[in-house]
Amino acid sequence: MKTKFYLFSIALLLTAFTFSANATTINTEKMYKEAAANMTKEQRVARCEEIKERVEEIKAMDKSQLTKADKKELKGELKELKKEAQAMGGGGIYLSVGAIIIIILVLILIL
């Protein structure tokens, strides 16, 4: 009886912690897409230029003098800038290797 109670209490605790951990995540990509939808084209272009300038500043920095925490912070900032830039842009067309092979085969058969 005691082992069943302990197993049940552990399962209940683990379940409670997983729900609270999932509640703390923020979908920043959705937030960036909503912000981009509310901008005009000129504002989006200007924001993309600001992002490019900041990325160039970070690339030009001398990172050898930075602490581990500072490097981690810069890496996080770059990830956020990348997400924002992808939300500003229209995305693109992605082709897998299999799709490219099929397209080449169809072109060979046609020609």
Secondary structure by P-SEA (a helix, b strand, c coil): caaaaaaaaaaaaaaaaaaaaaaaccaaaaaaaaaaaaccaaaaaaaaaaaaaaaaaaaacccccccaaaaaaaaaaaaaaaaaaaaaccbbbbbcaaaaaaaaaaaaaac
